[in-house]
Amino acid sequence: MKNNKKTKKVVDNKKKKYTYIGIIIILVMLILLVWLYWFLSNKEIEVKAQSNINSNETIESVLVDKTFDEQKNTLLEILDEEINNYNNICLDNDNEECITEKEEILANLESLKEKVNLLESVEEVSNVSVEISDYLNSLKPVDVEEETESSSSSSSSNKGNSSSSSSSSSYAPSGSIESILNSAKLNPTKTGYPTLDNYATSVLNSVTNDSMSTYEKVKAVYDWIINNMSYQLGFVIGEEIDSLINTYGFYERDAVEVFLATNGFGTHRGSCDNYSAMFMVLTRRIGLDSYVISARNKDGSGHTTVNIKINGKWYNFDPQREDNSLKNGKITYLAFGEDDNDSKPYKYINRNSDVASFHGFQKQPESNYLKATITIAGKSYTAKTAVSSYKYVIPDTFEIDYATTPTTYINIEANNKVNYIHTMSDNTATNYVWETVSGDRGTINTNGTISITQKWGALRYEIIHLEDEKGRELNFVVRVNYRDPNKQFTIEQQVADLSYTDYVDYGVSTRDSVGEVTLSGKVIETNDPKGADAIVVGDSPFYDLRVSNLDRTKYYYVVEITGVDEAGNVAKDTVRIEVKS
């Protein structure tokens, strides 16, 4: 009886043991099922939808020997198939990251379809097919093990490089700014302005190398700007902008950005305008489609930032705002690759207008310019302008013997009909305003001649103002020295202002000098008890000379004026200063 009870107890114990084991197995299976459900529902989007087009060769091979219409239809079919694939992911799934990325991809695929529909020739198909292939390849799942090995190799080869120390992790999640930058199709461009291109080359050589990814390069130049720039209110010099336009052929917006970037690299100081222009130039050199965008802060003040377009979407980069937000000297990257939907402390004024006004450093066509050639004394000079007003100073000085050649002819050829004004100046010419200039006026229908008759010796700046129907003005400044080589160089003083008792202003005329004349003066006789040495003779702010520290109510002063020309010839004139009844 005891044996039966003992046997039954052993059996009961075994049953309990197996029951516990079964319960444990069931619990483990339930845990595995819950984990598997969570894993599948949160798995990255790239493992849920696979592209049927795996490489550029695949698309190209599909398009071979097809007509233009067949090529377009084939590309549209490929995109429709991809759209169908991605429409079927994230179904019955509340994973916001998956849904957001799905919507982004679908929008990009629809954008590519629009490009295909706008194609007009077989030649255009190739570029778009490459763009489609690149984008589809960017959506393929990343082999984490392979990517890790690749990054490890790259990292070891970059030891000692400051930019590699701030590199990202070896695996970039789909939808991160790292993967987005690395998926961008690159088209590196220079500005065409040697000074600026040399600055950009120097920076890129110092912080990037060929083994770095696009993301690493962009991050490196972003860091360089923040670490090397100091904030200072910016400025734009109109004459330098005009010179960039006319000398290098830039459009106006491009010229402004070239000026701002060059100034920033040269001084390492500037405002948001300089920070943005520099970052735009560097990222375009890397190959990205970058633009400086105008914005308005909440307090109404202005701001500029950089927008980069990647796969049909805009991303914001703001190195100057980042510089203001350093934490213990460290960059926070709060403004590195912001999505359009991200909150910013400003609003864009009109991004479409900014993008349209920037031409990527392309050169303006010749039809945009007023172009003219002038010929004087057998020498010809050509200038052109695409801005409202541009001055071209002829580098040569013309010596003309007015005694034997009293009439000088200036021939003009223009690329279209122009109105002209001929005037002159005794001093170096500045920029002239068409409406306020007086002189001989006329019209030239692509070619004509202006005649100048001179009957006495003088150094003149002959100025020819040309204006076309579009309001573009071109000013030629010609330095002409009219002199009779058989006559002695002379000067003649002319009282300009006697309205003050303590000083007198004088204008001085020169005759038959060689080039410019330097004037000076001294008092050689006076009855003023202060003495001749107390009277000051110097430059006048309005005329040639000013004689000051006088008392014309009581005394007289005899002043000797001396002129010396560029050949060293000397001429003198004497004037007596006193109150006349």
C-alpha positions as CSV (number, residue, x, y, z in Angstrom):
1,M,0.0,0.0,0.0
2,K,2.9,2.3,0.9
3,N,4.5,1.5,-2.4
4,N,1.4,2.4,-4.4
5,K,1.2,5.8,-2.6
6,K,4.9,6.4,-3.2
7,T,4.4,5.6,-6.9
8,K,1.4,7.8,-7.2
9,K,3.3,10.7,-5.5
10,V,6.2,10.3,-8.0
11,V,3.7,10.4,-10.9
12,D,2.0,13.5,-9.5
13,N,5.4,15.2,-9.2
14,K,6.2,14.4,-12.8
15,K,2.9,15.7,-14.0
16,K,3.5,19.0,-12.1
17,K,7.0,19.2,-13.5
18,Y,5.8,18.8,-17.1
19,T,3.0,21.2,-16.5
20,Y,5.4,23.9,-15.3
21,I,7.7,23.2,-18.3
22,G,4.7,23.5,-20.6
23,I,3.6,26.8,-19.1
24,I,7.2,28.1,-19.4
25,I,7.3,27.1,-23.1
26,I,4.0,28.7,-23.8
27,L,5.1,31.9,-22.0
28,V,8.3,32.0,-24.0
29,M,6.4,31.5,-27.3
30,L,4.0,34.3,-26.4
31,I,6.9,36.6,-25.6
32,L,8.6,35.7,-28.9
33,L,5.3,36.3,-30.8
34,V,4.9,39.7,-29.2
35,W,8.5,40.6,-29.9
36,L,8.2,39.4,-33.5
37,Y,5.0,41.5,-34.0
38,W,6.7,44.5,-32.6
39,F,9.8,44.0,-34.8
40,L,7.8,43.5,-38.0
41,S,5.6,46.5,-37.3
42,N,8.6,48.8,-36.6
43,K,11.0,47.4,-39.2
44,E,12.5,50.1,-41.4
45,I,10.7,50.8,-44.6
46,E,13.5,49.7,-46.9
47,V,12.9,46.0,-46.1
48,K,9.2,46.2,-46.9
49,A,9.4,47.5,-50.4
50,Q,12.0,46.3,-52.9
51,S,12.7,48.0,-56.2
52,N,12.5,45.9,-59.3
53,I,15.2,48.1,-60.9
54,N,18.5,47.4,-59.3
55,S,21.0,49.5,-61.3
56,N,21.4,52.1,-63.9
57,E,22.4,49.5,-66.4
58,T,19.1,47.7,-66.0
59,I,17.1,50.9,-66.9
60,E,19.4,51.7,-69.8
61,S,19.2,48.2,-71.1
62,V,15.4,48.4,-71.0
63,L,15.5,51.6,-73.0
64,V,17.9,50.4,-75.7
65,D,16.5,50.5,-79.3
66,K,13.2,52.1,-78.2
67,T,11.6,55.1,-79.8
68,F,11.3,58.3,-77.7
69,D,7.6,57.7,-76.9
70,E,8.4,54.1,-76.0
71,Q,11.2,55.2,-73.7
72,K,8.9,57.7,-71.9
73,N,6.3,55.0,-71.5
74,T,8.8,52.6,-70.1
75,L,10.1,55.0,-67.5
76,L,6.5,55.8,-66.5
77,E,5.7,52.1,-66.1
78,I,8.8,51.6,-63.9
79,L,7.7,54.5,-61.7
80,D,4.1,53.3,-61.6
81,E,5.3,49.9,-60.4
82,E,7.4,51.5,-57.7
83,I,4.5,53.7,-56.6
84,N,2.3,50.6,-56.4
85,N,4.9,48.8,-54.3
86,Y,5.2,51.6,-51.8
87,N,1.4,52.2,-51.7
88,N,1.2,48.7,-50.2
89,I,3.5,49.2,-47.3
90,C,2.7,50.4,-43.8
91,L,-0.9,49.1,-44.2
92,D,-2.6,48.4,-40.9
93,N,0.4,50.0,-39.3
94,D,0.4,53.0,-37.0
95,N,4.2,53.4,-37.1
96,E,4.5,57.2,-37.8
97,E,8.1,56.9,-39.1
98,C,7.1,54.3,-41.7
99,I,4.1,56.3,-42.8
100,T,6.1,59.6,-43.0
101,E,8.8,58.0,-45.1
102,K,6.3,56.3,-47.3
103,E,4.6,59.6,-48.1
104,E,8.0,61.2,-48.8
105,I,9.0,58.4,-51.2
106,L,5.7,58.5,-53.0
107,A,6.0,62.3,-53.4
108,N,9.4,61.9,-54.9
109,L,8.3,59.2,-57.3
110,E,5.4,61.4,-58.5
111,S,7.9,64.3,-59.0
112,L,10.0,62.0,-61.2
113,K,6.9,61.1,-63.2
114,E,6.3,64.8,-63.8
115,K,9.8,65.2,-65.1
116,V,9.3,62.2,-67.5
117,N,6.1,63.7,-68.8
118,L,7.9,67.0,-69.6
119,L,10.6,65.2,-71.6
120,E,10.8,66.5,-75.2
121,S,13.7,64.6,-76.8
122,V,15.7,61.4,-76.7
123,E,18.7,63.4,-75.4
124,E,16.8,64.4,-72.3
125,V,15.8,60.8,-71.5
126,S,19.4,59.8,-70.4
127,N,19.7,62.4,-67.6
128,V,16.3,61.6,-66.2
129,S,16.8,57.8,-66.4
130,V,20.0,58.2,-64.4
131,E,18.2,60.3,-61.8
132,I,15.5,57.7,-61.5
133,S,18.0,54.9,-61.2
134,D,20.0,56.8,-58.6
135,Y,16.9,57.4,-56.5
136,L,15.7,53.8,-56.7
137,N,19.1,52.6,-55.7
138,S,19.1,54.9,-52.7
139,L,15.9,53.1,-51.5
140,K,17.5,49.7,-51.5
141,P,18.0,48.1,-48.1
142,V,21.5,48.7,-46.6
143,D,23.6,45.6,-45.8
144,V,24.5,46.5,-42.2
145,E,27.5,44.1,-42.0
146,E,28.9,45.3,-45.3
147,E,28.3,48.9,-44.5
148,T,30.0,48.5,-41.1
149,E,33.1,47.0,-42.7
150,S,33.2,49.7,-45.3
151,S,32.9,52.5,-42.7
152,S,35.5,50.8,-40.5
153,S,37.9,50.8,-43.4
154,S,37.2,54.4,-44.2
155,S,37.5,55.4,-40.6
156,S,40.9,53.8,-40.2
157,S,42.2,55.5,-43.3
158,N,41.0,58.9,-42.0
159,K,42.8,58.9,-38.7
160,G,44.1,62.3,-37.8
161,N,41.7,64.1,-40.1
162,S,39.6,66.5,-38.0
163,S,36.5,66.0,-40.1
164,S,36.5,62.2,-39.7
165,S,36.3,62.5,-36.0
166,S,32.8,64.0,-36.3
167,S,31.6,61.4,-38.8
168,S,28.3,59.7,-38.3
169,S,27.8,56.1,-37.3
170,S,28.4,53.5,-39.9
171,Y,24.7,52.8,-40.5
172,A,22.4,55.6,-41.5
173,P,18.6,55.0,-41.0
174,S,16.6,55.6,-44.1
175,G,15.1,59.1,-43.9
176,S,17.9,60.6,-41.8
177,I,19.7,63.6,-43.1
178,E,22.8,61.4,-43.5
179,S,21.1,58.9,-45.8
180,I,19.4,61.8,-47.6
181,L,22.7,63.6,-48.3
182,N,24.4,60.4,-49.3
183,S,21.5,59.6,-51.8
184,A,21.9,63.0,-53.6
185,K,23.0,63.0,-57.2
186,L,26.1,65.2,-57.3
187,N,27.1,67.8,-60.0
188,P,30.1,69.7,-58.7
189,T,30.3,73.3,-60.0
190,K,32.8,76.2,-59.6
191,T,31.8,79.8,-59.6
192,G,34.2,80.9,-62.4
193,Y,35.7,83.7,-60.2
194,P,39.3,82.6,-59.6
195,T,39.7,84.2,-56.2
196,L,36.6,82.6,-54.7
197,D,37.3,79.2,-56.3
198,N,40.8,79.2,-54.8
199,Y,39.3,79.9,-51.4
200,A,36.8,77.0,-51.8
201,T,39.6,74.6,-53.0
202,S,41.7,75.5,-50.0
203,V,38.9,74.8,-47.5
204,L,37.8,71.6,-49.1
205,N,41.4,70.3,-49.3
206,S,41.8,71.0,-45.6
207,V,38.7,69.3,-44.2
208,T,37.6,66.7,-46.8
209,N,39.0,63.8,-48.8
210,D,37.8,61.5,-51.6
211,S,37.0,58.6,-49.2
212,M,34.4,60.7,-47.3
213,S,30.7,60.4,-48.0
214,T,28.7,63.4,-49.1
215,Y,27.2,63.7,-45.6
216,E,30.7,63.8,-44.0
217,K,31.9,66.4,-46.5
218,V,28.9,68.7,-45.9
219,K,29.2,68.3,-42.2
220,A,32.9,69.1,-42.4
221,V,32.5,72.4,-44.3
222,Y,29.5,73.3,-42.0
223,D,31.8,72.9,-39.1
224,W,34.6,74.8,-40.7
225,I,32.4,77.9,-41.3
226,I,31.1,77.9,-37.8
227,N,34.6,77.4,-36.3
228,N,36.3,80.0,-38.5
229,M,33.8,82.8,-38.8
230,S,33.0,85.7,-36.5
231,Y,29.8,87.7,-36.7
232,Q,29.9,91.2,-38.1
233,L,27.3,93.2,-40.0
234,G,27.7,92.7,-43.7
235,F,27.8,95.1,-46.6
236,V,27.6,95.1,-50.4
237,I,29.6,97.4,-52.7
238,G,27.7,98.3,-55.8
239,E,30.7,99.0,-58.0
240,E,32.3,95.7,-57.2
241,I,29.0,93.9,-58.0
242,D,28.8,95.7,-61.3
243,S,32.4,94.8,-62.1
244,L,31.7,91.1,-61.4
245,I,28.7,91.2,-63.7
246,N,30.5,92.9,-66.5
247,T,33.9,91.2,-66.2
248,Y,32.8,87.6,-65.4
249,G,29.4,87.6,-67.0
250,F,27.5,86.7,-63.7
251,Y,23.8,87.4,-63.3
252,E,23.1,90.0,-60.5
253,R,22.1,87.5,-57.8
254,D,25.1,85.3,-58.6
255,A,27.5,88.3,-58.4
256,V,26.1,89.4,-55.0
257,E,26.7,85.8,-53.6
258,V,30.2,85.7,-55.1
259,F,31.0,89.0,-53.5
260,L,29.6,88.0,-50.1
261,A,31.4,84.6,-50.1
262,T,34.7,86.1,-51.2
263,N,34.5,88.7,-48.5
264,G,33.7,86.1,-45.9
265,F,36.5,83.8,-46.8
266,G,38.9,86.7,-47.0
267,T,38.1,88.3,-43.7
268,H,36.6,85.4,-41.7
269,R,33.9,87.9,-40.6
270,G,30.4,88.6,-41.8
271,S,26.7,88.4,-41.2
272,C,24.2,85.6,-42.1
273,D,24.6,86.8,-45.7
274,N,28.3,85.8,-45.7
275,Y,27.8,82.6,-43.8
276,S,25.1,81.5,-46.2
277,A,27.0,82.5,-49.4
278,M,30.1,80.6,-48.2
279,F,28.2,77.4,-47.3
280,M,26.3,77.6,-50.6
281,V,29.5,77.9,-52.6
282,L,31.2,75.0,-50.8
283,T,28.2,72.7,-51.1
284,R,27.8,73.5,-54.8
285,R,31.4,72.6,-55.2
286,I,30.7,69.3,-53.5
287,G,27.9,68.9,-56.0
288,L,24.7,69.7,-54.3
289,D,21.8,71.9,-55.6
290,S,22.2,74.8,-53.0
291,Y,20.5,78.2,-52.8
292,V,20.7,81.2,-50.5
293,I,17.2,81.9,-49.3
294,S,15.8,85.2,-47.8
295,A,13.8,85.0,-44.6
296,R,12.1,87.3,-42.1
297,N,12.6,86.8,-38.4
298,K,9.7,87.1,-36.0
299,D,10.8,90.5,-34.9
300,G,10.7,91.7,-38.6
301,S,14.5,91.7,-39.1
302,G,16.0,90.0,-42.2
303,H,17.9,86.8,-42.4
304,T,19.4,84.5,-45.0
305,T,19.9,80.7,-44.8
306,V,20.7,77.9,-47.3
307,N,18.2,75.5,-48.8
308,I,19.4,72.4,-50.6
309,K,17.2,70.4,-52.9
310,I,17.6,66.6,-52.8
311,N,15.4,64.2,-54.6
312,G,12.7,66.8,-55.0
313,K,12.6,67.9,-51.4
314,W,14.1,71.0,-49.6
315,Y,16.4,70.8,-46.6
316,N,17.5,73.8,-44.6
317,F,21.1,74.5,-43.4
318,D,21.8,77.6,-41.3
319,P,25.5,77.9,-40.2
320,Q,25.1,81.4,-38.8
321,R,22.1,80.5,-36.6
322,E,24.1,77.4,-35.6
323,D,27.0,79.6,-34.6
324,N,24.7,81.6,-32.3
325,S,23.6,78.3,-30.6
326,L,26.9,76.8,-29.6
327,K,26.6,74.9,-26.3
328,N,29.9,75.1,-24.3
329,G,31.6,75.7,-27.6
330,K,30.1,72.7,-29.3
331,I,28.0,72.6,-32.4
332,T,24.4,71.3,-31.7
333,Y,23.4,70.7,-35.4
334,L,19.9,72.1,-34.7
335,A,19.9,73.7,-38.1
336,F,21.7,71.0,-40.1
337,G,19.3,69.5,-42.6
338,E,16.0,70.7,-41.3
339,D,13.0,69.5,-43.1
340,D,10.5,72.0,-44.6
341,N,8.0,71.0,-41.9
342,D,10.5,71.6,-39.0
343,S,9.9,74.6,-36.8
344,K,12.2,77.6,-37.5
345,P,12.5,81.1,-35.9
346,Y,11.8,82.7,-39.3
347,K,9.7,82.4,-42.4
348,Y,10.9,82.4,-46.0
349,I,10.0,85.5,-47.9
350,N,9.7,83.9,-51.3
351,R,11.9,80.9,-52.0
352,N,10.7,80.4,-55.5
353,S,11.8,84.0,-56.3
354,D,15.2,83.4,-54.7
355,V,15.8,80.2,-56.6
356,A,14.7,81.7,-59.9
357,S,17.0,84.7,-59.5
358,F,20.1,82.5,-58.9
359,H,21.6,81.0,-62.1
360,G,24.3,78.7,-60.7
361,F,27.1,80.9,-61.9
362,Q,26.1,80.5,-65.5
363,K,27.3,83.3,-67.8
364,Q,24.9,85.8,-69.3
365,P,24.3,85.7,-73.1
366,E,25.8,88.5,-75.1
367,S,22.3,89.7,-76.0
368,N,21.9,90.9,-72.4
369,Y,24.7,93.5,-72.8
370,L,25.0,97.0,-74.2
371,K,28.3,96.7,-76.1
372,A,30.2,99.5,-77.7
373,T,33.6,100.3,-79.2
374,I,35.2,103.7,-79.4
375,T,38.1,104.6,-81.6
376,I,40.3,107.7,-80.9
377,A,43.7,108.5,-82.5
378,G,43.8,105.1,-84.2
379,K,43.2,103.1,-81.1
380,S,40.0,101.2,-80.3
381,Y,38.5,100.2,-76.9
382,T,35.5,98.0,-76.2
383,A,33.3,97.8,-73.1
384,K,30.0,96.2,-72.3
385,T,27.5,96.4,-69.5
386,A,24.5,94.4,-68.3
387,V,23.9,96.8,-65.4
388,S,22.1,100.1,-65.4
389,S,25.3,102.2,-65.3
390,Y,28.9,101.2,-65.9
391,K,32.1,103.3,-66.3
392,Y,35.0,102.3,-68.5
393,V,38.2,104.4,-68.1
394,I,40.4,104.3,-71.1
395,P,43.9,103.2,-69.9
396,D,45.9,105.4,-72.3
397,T,46.4,109.2,-72.2
398,F,46.1,110.9,-75.6
399,E,48.5,113.8,-76.4
400,I,46.9,116.0,-79.1
401,D,48.5,119.1,-80.6
402,Y,45.5,121.4,-80.8
403,A,47.5,123.9,-82.8
404,T,47.9,121.6,-85.8
405,T,44.8,119.3,-85.1
406,P,42.1,121.5,-83.5
407,T,39.4,118.9,-84.1
408,T,39.5,115.4,-82.5
409,Y,37.2,112.7,-83.8
410,I,35.9,109.8,-81.6
411,N,34.2,107.1,-83.6
412,I,31.5,104.9,-81.9
413,E,30.1,101.5,-82.8
414,A,27.3,100.0,-80.7
415,N,25.4,96.7,-80.9
416,N,22.1,98.6,-81.1
417,K,20.7,102.1,-81.2
418,V,21.9,104.4,-78.4
419,N,21.4,107.9,-77.3
420,Y,24.6,109.8,-76.3
421,I,25.8,112.8,-74.3
422,H,29.3,114.1,-74.7
423,T,30.6,116.2,-71.8
424,M,33.9,116.9,-70.2
425,S,35.5,117.3,-66.8
426,D,38.7,118.9,-65.5
427,N,39.1,116.2,-62.8
428,T,39.0,112.5,-62.6
429,A,35.5,111.4,-63.7
430,T,33.2,109.6,-61.3
431,N,30.0,107.7,-62.1
432,Y,27.6,110.1,-63.9
433,V,23.9,110.1,-63.8
434,W,22.4,110.4,-67.2
435,E,19.6,112.8,-66.3
436,T,21.8,115.3,-64.6
437,V,24.6,115.5,-67.2
438,S,24.7,118.5,-69.6
439,G,26.6,118.4,-72.9
440,D,26.2,117.7,-76.6
441,R,23.4,115.2,-77.2
442,G,22.5,113.0,-80.1
443,T,21.5,109.5,-81.3
444,I,23.7,106.8,-82.9
445,N,22.2,104.0,-85.0
446,T,24.9,101.4,-84.3
447,N,27.8,103.7,-85.5
448,G,28.6,107.4,-85.5
449,T,31.2,110.0,-84.9
450,I,31.6,112.7,-82.2
451,S,33.9,115.7,-83.0
452,I,35.7,117.8,-80.4
453,T,37.3,121.2,-81.2
454,Q,39.9,122.5,-78.8
455,K,41.5,126.0,-79.2
456,W,43.7,126.2,-76.1
457,G,45.8,123.9,-74.0
458,A,44.1,121.9,-71.3
459,L,44.0,118.5,-69.7
460,R,40.5,117.2,-70.1
461,Y,38.5,114.0,-69.3
462,E,36.2,113.6,-72.4
463,I,33.2,111.6,-71.3
464,I,30.9,109.7,-73.7
465,H,27.6,108.6,-72.2
466,L,25.7,105.9,-74.1
467,E,22.3,104.7,-73.2
468,D,20.2,102.1,-75.0
469,E,16.4,101.6,-75.0
470,K,16.6,99.2,-72.0
471,G,18.2,101.9,-69.9
472,R,21.6,100.3,-69.8
473,E,24.2,103.1,-69.6
474,L,27.9,102.8,-70.7
475,N,30.3,105.6,-69.9
476,F,33.7,105.9,-71.7
477,V,36.2,108.2,-69.9
478,V,39.0,109.4,-72.1
479,R,42.0,111.4,-70.7
480,V,43.1,113.9,-73.4
481,N,46.0,116.3,-73.0
482,Y,45.5,119.2,-75.5
483,R,48.8,121.1,-75.8
484,D,50.9,123.0,-78.3
485,P,54.4,121.5,-77.8
486,N,55.9,124.8,-79.2
487,K,54.4,126.8,-76.4
488,Q,55.7,127.2,-72.9
489,F,53.7,125.7,-70.0
490,T,51.8,128.4,-68.2
491,I,49.2,128.7,-65.3
492,E,46.7,131.4,-64.6
493,Q,44.9,131.9,-61.3
494,Q,41.2,132.9,-61.2
495,V,39.6,134.1,-58.0
496,A,36.7,131.8,-57.2
497,D,35.3,133.1,-53.9
498,L,35.8,136.5,-52.2
499,S,32.8,136.3,-49.9
500,Y,34.9,135.6,-46.7
501,T,37.3,137.9,-45.0
502,D,39.5,135.2,-43.5
503,Y,40.2,133.1,-46.6
504,V,40.0,133.2,-50.4
505,D,39.5,130.3,-52.8
506,Y,41.3,130.1,-56.2
507,G,40.8,128.1,-59.4
508,V,43.9,127.7,-61.5
509,S,43.9,127.1,-65.3
510,T,46.8,125.4,-67.0
511,R,48.1,125.8,-70.6
512,D,50.3,123.4,-72.6
513,S,51.4,121.2,-69.6
514,V,52.6,117.6,-69.9
515,G,50.0,115.6,-67.9
516,E,48.7,116.5,-64.5
517,V,49.9,119.7,-62.7
518,T,50.7,119.9,-59.0
519,L,50.0,123.3,-57.4
520,S,51.4,125.0,-54.4
521,G,51.6,128.6,-53.1
522,K,53.3,130.9,-50.6
523,V,52.9,134.5,-49.5
524,I,55.8,136.6,-50.7
525,E,54.7,140.1,-49.4
526,T,52.2,141.4,-46.8
527,N,51.7,144.3,-44.4
528,D,50.0,142.0,-41.9
529,P,51.9,142.1,-38.6
530,K,51.5,138.3,-38.3
531,G,54.0,137.9,-41.1
532,A,53.9,136.0,-44.4
533,D,54.7,132.7,-42.7
534,A,51.5,132.8,-40.8
535,I,49.3,132.8,-43.9
536,V,48.4,129.2,-45.0
537,V,48.1,128.2,-48.7
538,G,46.7,124.7,-49.2
539,D,44.1,122.6,-51.0
540,S,40.6,123.9,-51.2
541,P,37.7,121.4,-50.7
542,F,35.9,123.0,-53.7
543,Y,38.5,124.7,-55.9
544,D,42.3,124.3,-56.5
545,L,43.8,126.4,-53.7
546,R,42.7,128.1,-50.5
547,V,44.6,131.1,-48.9
548,S,43.6,131.4,-45.3
549,N,44.3,133.0,-41.9
550,L,43.8,136.4,-43.6
551,D,42.4,139.7,-42.5
552,R,41.3,141.4,-45.7
553,T,39.6,144.2,-43.9
554,K,43.0,145.8,-43.0
555,Y,45.9,144.2,-44.9
556,Y,47.0,143.1,-48.3
557,Y,48.7,139.8,-49.3
558,V,50.7,138.9,-52.4
559,V,50.6,135.2,-53.1
560,E,52.9,133.3,-55.6
561,I,51.3,130.2,-57.1
562,T,53.6,127.5,-58.6
563,G,52.6,124.7,-61.0
564,V,54.8,121.7,-61.8
565,D,53.7,119.3,-64.6
566,E,54.5,115.6,-65.0
567,A,57.6,116.4,-67.1
568,G,59.0,118.7,-64.4
569,N,58.2,121.9,-66.2
570,V,57.5,124.8,-63.9
571,A,55.0,127.8,-64.3
572,K,54.2,130.6,-61.9
573,D,51.6,133.2,-61.4
574,T,51.2,136.0,-58.7
575,V,48.0,137.4,-57.2
576,R,47.4,140.3,-54.8
577,I,44.7,139.9,-52.2
578,E,43.1,143.0,-50.6
579,V,39.8,144.6,-49.9
580,K,38.6,146.7,-52.8
581,S,36.4,149.7,-52.3
